[in-house]
């Protein structure tokens, strides 16, 4: 008689189905004389993970989720997360539109990597009065003014903030040590990591503002209690965009 699968647990059944798919993929590659297959499975316990080819020294292929993240005023927004490899440049418009939906207006400029600087993205940003960082397309000019060099250097330094956020999330908040197995729980774990990154930034701002209550604005020295410099502290709230003095209400920061 044929074998019965009724005595198998749910985990064992899922593993068996994954093994069948792996066998089918390997057979397809052997029959078609190819070394790649769509949605290739590389893990029996995590079949949703895909190999992502990266041009990095020592790490030509990485495994895990691919993220599309934006940084506004040192706060991180997780715009897209996927287990499949995707082209980041195709999501620039969506990220900018999310910015407008959140803050009510388009950004003055966007600071992006080279892969985002396509002709389509440049034209789209230009139509909306948004300056996109980086050199223009085509042959580079022979003579570059000092102002343009200064602007390019400033844009590159500004863009490095997002790289620093990834490093902070990996070193301090274990973004590179996600131990969950299911795709849903892994996505939740990644989203919580960036939430904690934003909360840590907000906590540092509140701590700075709290200390400013007892600090002299001109000399930077601690002042004697019980005098509290409310005007200086309120002005810091406004500069850090934690409070809007015109509406007397809290602004969105995360």
Secondary structure by P-SEA (a helix, b strand, c coil): cccccccccaaaaaaaaaaaaaaaaaaaaaaaccccccccccccccccbbbbbbccccccccccbbbbbbbcccccccccccccccccccaaaaaaaaaaaaccccccbbbbccccccaaaaaaaaaacccccccccccccccccaaaaaaaaaaaaaaaaaaaaaaaaaacccccccccccaaaaaaaaaaaaaaaaaaaaaaaaaaaaaaaaccccccccccccccaaaaaaaaaaaacccccccccccccc
